[in-house]
Structures are given as structure tokens and as C-alpha cells.
Amino acid sequence: MDQYYDFDDARVRLDGWTDARNIKSRYRNQLRNFSKRIKTNGIKNICKPMAMTASQSWKLGAQEDGDVEPEEVVLRIQGIICNQDLPPIQRPFKIFTSSSEPHRRQYMRQSVMLTGLSSPKFDEAIASVYAIQGMFKQTSVNRSMEEWTPSLL
């Protein structure tokens, strides 16, 4: 089936969509721009990992001059979906009751795999993921965070 797919055209279109999203969102929330300097619309210098005690998790937050509290950072990436695993989540979300861990929630995993077809703009986004991972590794208490590595098909 890949013999009929025009990878070069798809890469050009993906770059076009990425550029259009950059202009529309004023660059700030695009993952590929994360590590750029503030003057060129990057936000790395104002971001830091935030511990969320209630959920025992971490989030990336940004705090600009004049902000009282950091705001959660939500970043966007443009890519082409090349694989997905999206099992349905039933409502209400069922809770396990076992003798060892009563009321433990069942873990459900959903995933989407994106490809950038070797686009330099997509590669910039992947470099930003590594930069964010580095920030969290420096902050984590025992410095033991699971490494993220891109999947290769």
C-alpha cells in the first residue's frame, strides 16, 4: 500500500500545516518552538515542572513576570497519524476492589503514534520533547524518570 503513498507531497503538506498553525497560534504553544529564545517566541526559560500533590503527578508550568501562580503549559504538535490504539473508556470508570489494594483504579492506556516523515520542523518538536524531559529529570526527587524514546517503525 505504501507504493501508492506520496511521502514527499505529504511532508510538504505537513510543513505547510505546521507553518499555518505557527502563525495562527502566535508560536507560543507550538512544541517545536519550546526551546527557542523568548524573543523568538520560545517559552523554555519561563517554564518549570510543578508537583501536583493531590494527584501525585507532575505538570509543566509557565510563569511570566507579573503572574501570581504558574499556568499549566499545553503544547501542540502537527504530525501524521501512523498508528493508534484507542480502546473505549466506559463511563462510569470502574474501580477494582482487591484485598491488597481496595479502590484502586484500573489503568487504561490509549496511544496515538505520529510521524513527521523526516520533516525538519517535526524534528524540532522531538528535540523540544527531549528538552522538557531533561527539565523533569533535574527536578524529580530521586532523578529516576523513565526515559522517553521515539518509536521507529
VMD Tcl script that builds the backbone (N, CA, C; Angstrom):
set m [mol new atoms 459]
animate dup $m
set s [atomselect $m all]
$s set {name element resname resid chain x y z} {
  {N N MET 1 A 0.815 -1.194 0.000}
  {CA C MET 1 A 0.000 0.000 0.000}
  {C C MET 1 A 0.863 1.264 0.000}
  {N N ASP 2 A 2.049 1.204 0.648}
  {CA C ASP 2 A 2.935 2.362 0.685}
  {C C ASP 2 A 3.402 2.795 -0.694}
  {N N GLN 3 A 3.366 1.902 -1.672}
  {CA C GLN 3 A 3.837 2.248 -3.010}
  {C C GLN 3 A 2.973 3.315 -3.662}
  {N N TYR 4 A 1.735 3.482 -3.191}
  {CA C TYR 4 A 0.827 4.481 -3.753}
  {C C TYR 4 A 0.805 5.776 -2.949}
  {N N TYR 5 A 1.537 5.821 -1.849}
  {CA C TYR 5 A 1.529 6.985 -0.962}
  {C C TYR 5 A 2.659 7.931 -1.364}
  {N N ASP 6 A 2.341 9.179 -1.581}
  {CA C ASP 6 A 3.328 10.175 -1.979}
  {C C ASP 6 A 3.914 10.827 -0.715}
  {N N PHE 7 A 4.999 10.256 -0.209}
  {CA C PHE 7 A 5.617 10.727 1.030}
  {C C PHE 7 A 6.132 12.154 0.900}
  {N N ASP 8 A 6.709 12.490 -0.239}
  {CA C ASP 8 A 7.245 13.845 -0.420}
  {C C ASP 8 A 6.130 14.885 -0.367}
  {N N ASP 9 A 5.014 14.612 -1.035}
  {CA C ASP 9 A 3.885 15.540 -1.012}
  {C C ASP 9 A 3.317 15.647 0.406}
  {N N ALA 10 A 3.222 14.518 1.102}
  {CA C ALA 10 A 2.704 14.537 2.476}
  {C C ALA 10 A 3.612 15.370 3.380}
  {N N ARG 11 A 4.936 15.249 3.204}
  {CA C ARG 11 A 5.884 16.025 4.003}
  {C C ARG 11 A 5.733 17.518 3.724}
  {N N VAL 12 A 5.581 17.890 2.471}
  {CA C VAL 12 A 5.395 19.301 2.101}
  {C C VAL 12 A 4.099 19.841 2.705}
  {N N ARG 13 A 3.032 19.055 2.629}
  {CA C ARG 13 A 1.749 19.496 3.206}
  {C C ARG 13 A 1.834 19.609 4.722}
  {N N LEU 14 A 2.517 18.664 5.364}
  {CA C LEU 14 A 2.691 18.726 6.813}
  {C C LEU 14 A 3.446 19.990 7.209}
  {N N ASP 15 A 4.509 20.309 6.491}
  {CA C ASP 15 A 5.245 21.549 6.768}
  {C C ASP 15 A 4.355 22.775 6.586}
  {N N GLY 16 A 3.495 22.748 5.581}
  {CA C GLY 16 A 2.559 23.856 5.362}
  {C C GLY 16 A 1.575 24.004 6.508}
  {N N TRP 17 A 1.042 22.886 6.997}
  {CA C TRP 17 A 0.110 22.931 8.134}
  {C C TRP 17 A 0.829 23.426 9.388}
  {N N THR 18 A 2.070 22.988 9.563}
  {CA C THR 18 A 2.845 23.425 10.725}
  {C C THR 18 A 3.065 24.933 10.678}
  {N N ASP 19 A 3.440 25.450 9.518}
  {CA C ASP 19 A 3.632 26.901 9.383}
  {C C ASP 19 A 2.332 27.655 9.639}
  {N N ALA 20 A 1.227 27.146 9.120}
  {CA C ALA 20 A -0.073 27.814 9.317}
  {C C ALA 20 A -0.449 27.838 10.796}
  {N N ARG 21 A -0.215 26.757 11.502}
  {CA C ARG 21 A -0.514 26.699 12.936}
  {C C ARG 21 A 0.398 27.625 13.722}
  {N N ASN 22 A 1.642 27.745 13.291}
  {CA C ASN 22 A 2.566 28.657 13.962}
  {C C ASN 22 A 2.058 30.080 13.898}
  {N N ILE 23 A 1.618 30.509 12.745}
  {CA C ILE 23 A 1.121 31.874 12.577}
  {C C ILE 23 A -0.165 32.079 13.360}
  {N N LYS 24 A -1.076 31.114 13.276}
  {CA C LYS 24 A -2.379 31.243 13.928}
  {C C LYS 24 A -2.262 31.287 15.456}
  {N N SER 25 A -1.345 30.526 16.019}
  {CA C SER 25 A -1.241 30.443 17.484}
  {C C SER 25 A -0.186 31.383 18.066}
  {N N ARG 26 A 0.387 32.233 17.250}
  {CA C ARG 26 A 1.428 33.165 17.684}
  {C C ARG 26 A 2.637 32.425 18.262}
  {N N TYR 27 A 2.919 31.251 17.782}
  {CA C TYR 27 A 4.126 30.481 18.080}
  {C C TYR 27 A 4.202 29.907 19.493}
  {N N ARG 28 A 3.602 30.524 20.488}
  {CA C ARG 28 A 3.862 30.196 21.888}
  {C C ARG 28 A 3.546 28.755 22.268}
  {N N ASN 29 A 2.481 28.193 21.746}
  {CA C ASN 29 A 2.099 26.860 22.206}
  {C C ASN 29 A 2.457 25.754 21.217}
  {N N GLN 30 A 3.362 26.028 20.325}
  {CA C GLN 30 A 3.826 25.007 19.393}
  {C C GLN 30 A 5.045 24.310 19.988}
  {N N LEU 31 A 4.981 22.999 20.084}
  {CA C LEU 31 A 6.060 22.225 20.692}
  {C C LEU 31 A 7.404 22.501 20.030}
  {N N ARG 32 A 7.419 22.662 18.719}
  {CA C ARG 32 A 8.696 22.853 18.025}
  {C C ARG 32 A 9.389 24.156 18.413}
  {N N ASN 33 A 8.655 25.119 18.964}
  {CA C ASN 33 A 9.235 26.403 19.358}
  {C C ASN 33 A 9.620 26.470 20.833}
  {N N PHE 34 A 9.411 25.408 21.575}
  {CA C PHE 34 A 9.608 25.415 23.021}
  {C C PHE 34 A 10.999 25.891 23.426}
  {N N SER 35 A 12.024 25.384 22.790}
  {CA C SER 35 A 13.405 25.671 23.207}
  {C C SER 35 A 13.980 26.956 22.630}
  {N N LYS 36 A 13.238 27.645 21.798}
  {CA C LYS 36 A 13.751 28.887 21.216}
  {C C LYS 36 A 13.776 29.989 22.274}
  {N N ARG 37 A 14.560 31.021 22.031}
  {CA C ARG 37 A 14.643 32.128 22.974}
  {C C ARG 37 A 13.282 32.832 23.080}
  {N N ILE 38 A 13.039 33.438 24.233}
  {CA C ILE 38 A 11.783 34.159 24.474}
  {C C ILE 38 A 11.525 35.179 23.367}
  {N N LYS 39 A 12.543 35.890 22.936}
  {CA C LYS 39 A 12.357 36.927 21.916}
  {C C LYS 39 A 11.923 36.343 20.581}
  {N N THR 40 A 12.201 35.043 20.388}
  {CA C THR 40 A 11.751 34.391 19.154}
  {C C THR 40 A 10.612 33.426 19.469}
  {N N ASN 41 A 9.856 33.736 20.495}
  {CA C ASN 41 A 8.620 33.045 20.844}
  {C C ASN 41 A 8.791 31.685 21.503}
  {N N GLY 42 A 9.951 31.376 22.053}
  {CA C GLY 42 A 10.114 30.169 22.849}
  {C C GLY 42 A 9.695 30.449 24.283}
  {N N ILE 43 A 9.398 29.401 25.043}
  {CA C ILE 43 A 8.950 29.612 26.424}
  {C C ILE 43 A 9.753 28.797 27.435}
  {N N LYS 44 A 10.813 28.130 27.010}
  {CA C LYS 44 A 11.580 27.264 27.907}
  {C C LYS 44 A 12.060 28.008 29.153}
  {N N ASN 45 A 12.498 29.246 29.004}
  {CA C ASN 45 A 13.072 29.992 30.126}
  {C C ASN 45 A 12.058 30.370 31.200}
  {N N ILE 46 A 10.781 30.333 30.899}
  {CA C ILE 46 A 9.773 30.675 31.911}
  {C C ILE 46 A 9.013 29.447 32.393}
  {N N CYS 47 A 9.451 28.254 31.981}
  {CA C CYS 47 A 8.766 27.018 32.362}
  {C C CYS 47 A 9.509 26.273 33.454}
  {N N LYS 48 A 8.741 25.541 34.240}
  {CA C LYS 48 A 9.328 24.669 35.252}
  {C C LYS 48 A 8.334 23.559 35.582}
  {N N PRO 49 A 8.848 22.399 35.965}
  {CA C PRO 49 A 7.953 21.321 36.397}
  {C C PRO 49 A 7.286 21.688 37.719}
  {N N MET 50 A 6.017 21.331 37.836}
  {CA C MET 50 A 5.260 21.603 39.058}
  {C C MET 50 A 4.744 20.275 39.619}
  {N N ALA 51 A 4.993 20.038 40.910}
  {CA C ALA 51 A 4.479 18.838 41.574}
  {C C ALA 51 A 3.017 19.065 41.935}
  {N N MET 52 A 2.177 18.125 41.565}
  {CA C MET 52 A 0.758 18.190 41.901}
  {C C MET 52 A 0.523 17.181 43.026}
  {N N THR 53 A 0.423 17.660 44.245}
  {CA C THR 53 A 0.358 16.761 45.396}
  {C C THR 53 A -0.930 15.950 45.442}
  {N N ALA 54 A -2.040 16.540 45.042}
  {CA C ALA 54 A -3.319 15.830 45.115}
  {C C ALA 54 A -3.333 14.596 44.223}
  {N N SER 55 A -2.783 14.693 43.038}
  {CA C SER 55 A -2.801 13.568 42.102}
  {C C SER 55 A -1.473 12.828 42.039}
  {N N GLN 56 A -0.503 13.223 42.854}
  {CA C GLN 56 A 0.829 12.631 42.868}
  {C C GLN 56 A 1.422 12.554 41.458}
  {N N SER 57 A 1.381 13.672 40.774}
  {CA C SER 57 A 1.890 13.735 39.407}
  {C C SER 57 A 2.632 15.057 39.220}
  {N N TRP 58 A 3.173 15.233 38.025}
  {CA C TRP 58 A 3.896 16.445 37.668}
  {C C TRP 58 A 3.277 17.066 36.433}
  {N N LYS 59 A 3.337 18.394 36.331}
  {CA C LYS 59 A 2.881 19.124 35.152}
  {C C LYS 59 A 3.931 20.168 34.816}
  {N N LEU 60 A 3.935 20.584 33.566}
  {CA C LEU 60 A 4.818 21.656 33.140}
  {C C LEU 60 A 4.061 22.971 33.279}
  {N N GLY 61 A 4.656 23.921 33.973}
  {CA C GLY 61 A 4.005 25.198 34.181}
  {C C GLY 61 A 4.865 26.341 33.674}
  {N N ALA 62 A 4.225 27.444 33.337}
  {CA C ALA 62 A 4.930 28.650 32.891}
  {C C ALA 62 A 4.495 29.811 33.769}
  {N N GLN 63 A 5.475 30.621 34.167}
  {CA C GLN 63 A 5.170 31.784 34.997}
  {C C GLN 63 A 5.922 32.983 34.444}
  {N N GLU 64 A 5.172 33.913 33.860}
  {CA C GLU 64 A 5.770 35.122 33.306}
  {C C GLU 64 A 5.794 36.208 34.370}
  {N N ASP 65 A 6.555 37.257 34.122}
  {CA C ASP 65 A 6.619 38.379 35.052}
  {C C ASP 65 A 5.217 38.900 35.309}
  {N N GLY 66 A 4.895 39.084 36.575}
  {CA C GLY 66 A 3.590 39.604 36.939}
  {C C GLY 66 A 2.553 38.531 37.251}
  {N N ASP 67 A 2.805 37.285 36.855}
  {CA C ASP 67 A 1.871 36.203 37.173}
  {C C ASP 67 A 2.034 35.800 38.630}
  {N N VAL 68 A 0.903 35.585 39.315}
  {CA C VAL 68 A 0.940 35.174 40.711}
  {C C VAL 68 A 1.309 33.687 40.816}
  {N N GLU 69 A 0.687 32.870 39.995}
  {CA C GLU 69 A 0.945 31.429 40.013}
  {C C GLU 69 A 1.262 30.950 38.606}
  {N N PRO 70 A 2.027 29.855 38.515}
  {CA C PRO 70 A 2.301 29.309 37.176}
  {C C PRO 70 A 1.041 28.734 36.545}
  {N N GLU 71 A 0.994 28.796 35.229}
  {CA C GLU 71 A -0.137 28.264 34.477}
  {C C GLU 71 A 0.328 27.004 33.747}
  {N N GLU 72 A -0.519 25.990 33.705}
  {CA C GLU 72 A -0.159 24.746 33.029}
  {C C GLU 72 A 0.121 25.013 31.551}
  {N N VAL 73 A 1.176 24.408 31.037}
  {CA C VAL 73 A 1.573 24.572 29.642}
  {C C VAL 73 A 0.950 23.454 28.814}
  {N N VAL 74 A 0.292 23.819 27.741}
  {CA C VAL 74 A -0.260 22.860 26.790}
  {C C VAL 74 A 0.380 23.166 25.442}
  {N N LEU 75 A 1.069 22.183 24.893}
  {CA C LEU 75 A 1.799 22.381 23.640}
  {C C LEU 75 A 1.177 21.557 22.525}
  {N N ARG 76 A 1.323 22.027 21.308}
  {CA C ARG 76 A 0.760 21.362 20.127}
  {C C ARG 76 A 1.863 20.846 19.222}
  {N N ILE 77 A 1.552 19.771 18.530}
  {CA C ILE 77 A 2.462 19.221 17.534}
  {C C ILE 77 A 1.641 18.791 16.331}
  {N N GLN 78 A 2.151 19.061 15.156}
  {CA C GLN 78 A 1.490 18.617 13.937}
  {C C GLN 78 A 2.268 17.422 13.401}
  {N N GLY 79 A 1.554 16.360 13.076}
  {CA C GLY 79 A 2.155 15.159 12.526}
  {C C GLY 79 A 1.100 14.363 11.785}
  {N N ILE 80 A 1.508 13.258 11.236}
  {CA C ILE 80 A 0.605 12.374 10.514}
  {C C ILE 80 A 0.420 11.116 11.352}
  {N N ILE 81 A -0.822 10.755 11.637}
  {CA C ILE 81 A -1.100 9.562 12.443}
  {C C ILE 81 A -0.725 8.330 11.633}
  {N N CYS 82 A 0.183 7.525 12.199}
  {CA C CYS 82 A 0.607 6.315 11.500}
  {C C CYS 82 A 0.220 5.051 12.269}
  {N N ASN 83 A -0.244 5.214 13.511}
  {CA C ASN 83 A -0.704 4.083 14.307}
  {C C ASN 83 A -1.520 4.627 15.469}
  {N N GLN 84 A -2.455 3.837 15.947}
  {CA C GLN 84 A -3.256 4.266 17.095}
  {C C GLN 84 A -3.810 3.052 17.818}
  {N N ASP 85 A -4.002 3.210 19.124}
  {CA C ASP 85 A -4.645 2.210 19.967}
  {C C ASP 85 A -5.566 2.986 20.901}
  {N N LEU 86 A -6.834 3.017 20.568}
  {CA C LEU 86 A -7.800 3.824 21.317}
  {C C LEU 86 A -8.983 2.968 21.782}
  {N N PRO 87 A -8.744 2.100 22.778}
  {CA C PRO 87 A -9.875 1.322 23.286}
  {C C PRO 87 A -10.883 2.251 23.950}
  {N N PRO 88 A -12.146 1.884 23.911}
  {CA C PRO 88 A -13.163 2.766 24.513}
  {C C PRO 88 A -13.018 2.824 26.039}
  {N N ILE 89 A -13.291 3.974 26.590}
  {CA C ILE 89 A -13.315 4.138 28.042}
  {C C ILE 89 A -14.783 4.182 28.444}
  {N N GLN 90 A -15.162 3.254 29.298}
  {CA C GLN 90 A -16.560 3.170 29.714}
  {C C GLN 90 A -16.821 4.132 30.860}
  {N N ARG 91 A -18.005 4.706 30.862}
  {CA C ARG 91 A -18.441 5.569 31.965}
  {C C ARG 91 A -19.533 4.843 32.710}
  {N N PRO 92 A -19.581 4.797 34.013}
  {CA C PRO 92 A -18.552 5.326 34.906}
  {C C PRO 92 A -17.312 4.449 34.893}
  {N N PHE 93 A -16.183 5.075 35.188}
  {CA C PHE 93 A -14.905 4.377 35.193}
  {C C PHE 93 A -14.902 3.384 36.352}
  {N N LYS 94 A -14.738 2.101 36.059}
  {CA C LYS 94 A -14.848 1.067 37.088}
  {C C LYS 94 A -13.641 1.081 38.016}
  {N N ILE 95 A -13.880 0.709 39.271}
  {CA C ILE 95 A -12.834 0.678 40.286}
  {C C ILE 95 A -12.646 -0.759 40.752}
  {N N PHE 96 A -11.374 -1.191 40.809}
  {CA C PHE 96 A -11.056 -2.514 41.322}
  {C C PHE 96 A -11.281 -2.566 42.820}
  {N N THR 97 A -11.666 -3.699 43.292}
  {CA C THR 97 A -11.660 -3.934 44.736}
  {C C THR 97 A -10.963 -5.260 44.959}
  {N N SER 98 A -9.737 -5.185 45.407}
  {CA C SER 98 A -8.977 -6.391 45.714}
  {C C SER 98 A -8.533 -6.311 47.162}
  {N N SER 99 A -8.154 -7.427 47.700}
  {CA C SER 99 A -7.761 -7.448 49.109}
  {C C SER 99 A -6.481 -6.644 49.348}
  {N N SER 100 A -5.568 -6.615 48.355}
  {CA C SER 100 A -4.310 -5.904 48.566}
  {C C SER 100 A -4.421 -4.398 48.322}
  {N N GLU 101 A -5.238 -4.010 47.364}
  {CA C GLU 101 A -5.372 -2.586 47.043}
  {C C GLU 101 A -6.837 -2.231 46.801}
  {N N PRO 102 A -7.603 -2.019 47.859}
  {CA C PRO 102 A -9.005 -1.673 47.651}
  {C C PRO 102 A -9.156 -0.298 46.999}
  {N N HIS 103 A -10.132 -0.183 46.147}
  {CA C HIS 103 A -10.487 1.072 45.473}
  {C C HIS 103 A -9.392 1.601 44.545}
  {N N ARG 104 A -8.540 0.723 44.049}
  {CA C ARG 104 A -7.518 1.130 43.092}
  {C C ARG 104 A -8.152 1.214 41.712}
  {N N ARG 105 A -7.895 2.294 41.009}
  {CA C ARG 105 A -8.450 2.446 39.667}
  {C C ARG 105 A -7.733 1.559 38.676}
  {N N GLN 106 A -8.494 1.049 37.748}
  {CA C GLN 106 A -7.913 0.259 36.675}
  {C C GLN 106 A -7.168 1.204 35.731}
  {N N TYR 107 A -5.976 0.811 35.330}
  {CA C TYR 107 A -5.206 1.639 34.413}
  {C C TYR 107 A -5.575 1.290 32.980}
  {N N MET 108 A -5.923 2.292 32.229}
  {CA C MET 108 A -6.260 2.122 30.823}
  {C C MET 108 A -5.254 2.922 30.019}
  {N N ARG 109 A -4.778 2.366 28.948}
  {CA C ARG 109 A -3.786 3.049 28.131}
  {C C ARG 109 A -4.359 3.273 26.738}
  {N N GLN 110 A -4.235 4.496 26.280}
  {CA C GLN 110 A -4.570 4.851 24.909}
  {C C GLN 110 A -3.340 5.506 24.306}
  {N N SER 111 A -3.143 5.322 23.007}
  {CA C SER 111 A -1.969 5.919 22.385}
  {C C SER 111 A -2.231 6.249 20.927}
  {N N VAL 112 A -1.501 7.246 20.459}
  {CA C VAL 112 A -1.509 7.642 19.056}
  {C C VAL 112 A -0.050 7.823 18.665}
  {N N MET 113 A 0.343 7.259 17.538}
  {CA C MET 113 A 1.713 7.409 17.047}
  {C C MET 113 A 1.699 8.361 15.856}
  {N N LEU 114 A 2.589 9.352 15.912}
  {CA C LEU 114 A 2.698 10.334 14.839}
  {C C LEU 114 A 4.014 10.145 14.103}
  {N N THR 115 A 4.014 10.512 12.853}
  {CA C THR 115 A 5.249 10.572 12.078}
  {C C THR 115 A 5.371 11.965 11.474}
  {N N GLY 116 A 6.599 12.401 11.318}
  {CA C GLY 116 A 6.866 13.681 10.669}
  {C C GLY 116 A 7.474 13.494 9.300}
  {N N LEU 117 A 7.620 12.234 8.869}
  {CA C LEU 117 A 8.178 11.912 7.555}
  {C C LEU 117 A 9.513 12.614 7.320}
  {N N SER 118 A 10.343 12.640 8.359}
  {CA C SER 118 A 11.687 13.253 8.312}
  {C C SER 118 A 11.653 14.761 8.067}
  {N N SER 119 A 10.572 15.403 8.440}
  {CA C SER 119 A 10.476 16.855 8.313}
  {C C SER 119 A 11.351 17.527 9.373}
  {N N PRO 120 A 12.170 18.505 8.996}
  {CA C PRO 120 A 12.982 19.220 9.990}
  {C C PRO 120 A 12.121 19.914 11.052}
  {N N LYS 121 A 10.942 20.367 10.682}
  {CA C LYS 121 A 10.057 21.034 11.641}
  {C C LYS 121 A 9.554 20.051 12.684}
  {N N PHE 122 A 9.256 18.824 12.271}
  {CA C PHE 122 A 8.844 17.783 13.213}
  {C C PHE 122 A 10.030 17.403 14.099}
  {N N ASP 123 A 11.222 17.348 13.527}
  {CA C ASP 123 A 12.428 17.028 14.304}
  {C C ASP 123 A 12.682 18.074 15.387}
  {N N GLU 124 A 12.343 19.342 15.121}
  {CA C GLU 124 A 12.472 20.390 16.138}
  {C C GLU 124 A 11.543 20.105 17.312}
  {N N ALA 125 A 10.345 19.605 17.017}
  {CA C ALA 125 A 9.398 19.264 18.074}
  {C C ALA 125 A 9.933 18.112 18.925}
  {N N ILE 126 A 10.530 17.128 18.284}
  {CA C ILE 126 A 11.099 15.996 19.024}
  {C C ILE 126 A 12.253 16.480 19.913}
  {N N ALA 127 A 13.065 17.404 19.417}
  {CA C ALA 127 A 14.143 17.976 20.235}
  {C C ALA 127 A 13.569 18.695 21.456}
  {N N SER 128 A 12.419 19.337 21.291}
  {CA C SER 128 A 11.771 20.011 22.419}
  {C C SER 128 A 11.269 19.007 23.453}
  {N N VAL 129 A 10.805 17.851 23.007}
  {CA C VAL 129 A 10.377 16.806 23.954}
  {C C VAL 129 A 11.564 16.399 24.826}
  {N N TYR 130 A 12.725 16.226 24.213}
  {CA C TYR 130 A 13.926 15.889 24.980}
  {C C TYR 130 A 14.280 16.997 25.972}
  {N N ALA 131 A 14.128 18.261 25.576}
  {CA C ALA 131 A 14.412 19.383 26.477}
  {C C ALA 131 A 13.467 19.368 27.681}
  {N N ILE 132 A 12.196 19.092 27.434}
  {CA C ILE 132 A 11.216 19.022 28.523}
  {C C ILE 132 A 11.542 17.852 29.439}
  {N N GLN 133 A 11.894 16.722 28.853}
  {CA C GLN 133 A 12.260 15.551 29.655}
  {C C GLN 133 A 13.452 15.877 30.555}
  {N N GLY 134 A 14.429 16.592 30.019}
  {CA C GLY 134 A 15.592 16.988 30.814}
  {C C GLY 134 A 15.206 17.861 31.999}
  {N N MET 135 A 14.246 18.765 31.794}
  {CA C MET 135 A 13.781 19.621 32.890}
  {C C MET 135 A 13.165 18.780 33.998}
  {N N PHE 136 A 12.351 17.801 33.631}
  {CA C PHE 136 A 11.706 16.957 34.634}
  {C C PHE 136 A 12.718 16.057 35.337}
  {N N LYS 137 A 13.714 15.554 34.610}
  {CA C LYS 137 A 14.734 14.697 35.227}
  {C C LYS 137 A 15.529 15.453 36.276}
  {N N GLN 138 A 15.809 16.726 36.040}
  {CA C GLN 138 A 16.553 17.523 37.012}
  {C C GLN 138 A 15.743 17.809 38.257}
  {N N THR 139 A 14.427 17.828 38.128}
  {CA C THR 139 A 13.553 18.182 39.236}
  {C C THR 139 A 13.120 16.979 40.054}
  {N N SER 140 A 13.000 15.821 39.439}
  {CA C SER 140 A 12.465 14.662 40.152}
  {C C SER 140 A 13.335 14.324 41.353}
  {N N VAL 141 A 12.670 13.900 42.411}
  {CA C VAL 141 A 13.316 13.697 43.701}
  {C C VAL 141 A 14.478 12.709 43.623}
  {N N ASN 142 A 14.227 11.542 43.067}
  {CA C ASN 142 A 15.286 10.536 43.037}
  {C C ASN 142 A 15.969 10.465 41.673}
  {N N ARG 143 A 15.683 11.420 40.812}
  {CA C ARG 143 A 16.271 11.504 39.489}
  {C C ARG 143 A 16.094 10.225 38.663}
  {N N SER 144 A 15.059 9.479 38.992}
  {CA C SER 144 A 14.793 8.249 38.224}
  {C C SER 144 A 13.474 8.400 37.490}
  {N N MET 145 A 13.588 8.882 36.298}
  {CA C MET 145 A 12.414 9.053 35.461}
  {C C MET 145 A 12.562 8.143 34.256}
  {N N GLU 146 A 11.475 7.530 33.859}
  {CA C GLU 146 A 11.525 6.638 32.710}
  {C C GLU 146 A 11.902 7.424 31.463}
  {N N GLU 147 A 12.876 6.934 30.728}
  {CA C GLU 147 A 13.335 7.603 29.514}
  {C C GLU 147 A 12.280 7.515 28.413}
  {N N TRP 148 A 12.070 8.615 27.699}
  {CA C TRP 148 A 11.206 8.602 26.534}
  {C C TRP 148 A 12.085 8.478 25.317}
  {N N THR 149 A 11.731 7.559 24.450}
  {CA C THR 149 A 12.449 7.430 23.188}
  {C C THR 149 A 11.426 7.323 22.078}
  {N N PRO 150 A 11.673 7.999 20.969}
  {CA C PRO 150 A 10.729 7.899 19.859}
  {C C PRO 150 A 10.716 6.483 19.312}
  {N N SER 151 A 9.543 6.035 18.919}
  {CA C SER 151 A 9.402 4.709 18.302}
  {C C SER 151 A 9.827 4.794 16.846}
  {N N LEU 152 A 10.409 3.750 16.375}
  {CA C LEU 152 A 10.767 3.673 14.970}
  {C C LEU 152 A 10.006 2.529 14.351}
  {N N LEU 153 A 9.327 2.811 13.259}
  {CA C LEU 153 A 8.575 1.743 12.573}
  {C C LEU 153 A 9.440 1.043 11.572}
}
mol reanalyze $m
mol bondsrecalc $m
mol representation Tube
mol addrep $m
